[in-house]
Amino acid sequence: MSGHIDDGHDDDDDAGCGGRHRPAIPGTRATGDGPRPLWATASAVARTLDARQMIAAGEHPAGQVMALLAELPRGEVLELVTPFIPEPLIERVRVSGYLSHTVVEEPGLARTYFRGKTA
């Protein structure tokens, strides 16, 4: 289930994480239909970026996420921790050829897993 959500924010900001986002509501997923993939689990994570403080300070994790993904070995997983589902960033990463899956564990806590390119 992927798509655009119009919440009235400017989608052209340079953050890649601002603009459209969904609040973290437990059990929702920004991407991926069906059950959680085996690679989208804590045990599969090679790197984690907890961006909650960065976002609270008005900073955007998009640049850091893209840099970490560029260094990620094929098939490995990056976990991004945010207070909401960062849909613009997810779309940007998916367009670059990565897989993603978001799990909201509790209100204000979303874990988005990005899997490195496999081909």
N, C-alpha and C positions, 0 to 999 in steps of 0.2 A: 504494500500500500504506500505509494509514493505520490506526491503531487504538490501543487502550489496551494498555499493558504494565504489569502489576502487579509492581512490584519491592519492595513492602512499605513504600514511602514514603507519607507523607501528601500527597495530591493537592490539599489545600485551602490550601497555603501561599500567601502573597500574592505570591510571586515570579513565578509564571507560567513559571518556568524550572526551578524545583527539582522535587522530587517525581519523577515518572516521567521517565526519559530512557534512551536507549540509548547504550552506549559507541560511540565513533567507530570503526567497523570499515570499512576501505576498500571502496568500491563500494556501500555500502548507501544507501538513500534512505528518508527518513521519510515523504515524501508523493510522490504522482505515480507512476503506473504507466507502464511503457514507457520510451522513450528520454528523455534530458534535453531539456527544452524549449529552444528557441533563446534565450528571454529569460533563462534561468538560466545565464548565462556571465559571465565577468569583463568582457568587452567591453560588456555591456548594463548594468552596474552604475552607478547614479547616485550612491549613497551606500554606505559601508561602516562597520559597527560591529564592531570587534574586541573581543569581550567576554571574552576568555580571562583577562586580568588581573583584570577586575571579578569574574568568577566565582571565581577563585582566592582573592580577598580576601573571599569570602562575600557579595558583593553580587549583585543580580539585574538583568539587563538588560531585563526586561519593560517597565518604564515608559519607558525610553529608546527601545526598539524601537517601542512604540505611538506615542510622540511623533514619531519620525522618519517613521513611516508616515503619520501625519496630515498631515505637511508634504509628503509625496512627491507630485509631480504624477502625474496619471492615466497608467497604463501604464509608469511608471518602476520601477526595481528597486533594492531595498535588500538588501545582502549582510550577513548576520550570521555572524561567525566565532566558533565555540565549540569546547570540547574534547570535546563529545558532541552527540548529536542532541537538541535541547530540545523534546521532544514536547508538553508542556503549552503552551508558548509558541506552537508551530506551530499547535496546535488553536485557541488563542485568536485568533490572527491570521486563520486561515481562516474562523472563525465570523464575523469582522468583514468578510468579503467579499474577502479578498486571496488570491491564488494563492501556493503555496509549493512549493519543491523543494529537497531537501537532497542534497549530494554529500559523501561522506567521502573526503578525499584521501589520508589516512594515519591510523594510529592516533592519536587525540587531536586530530584536526583535521577539523572538520565545517564546511562552508559551506552556510548555508541562505539561499536567495534568495527574497525576497518581492516579488511584482509588485503594484504599485499597482492600485487598482480601475480597471477599464476601462469600466465602464458606470455 
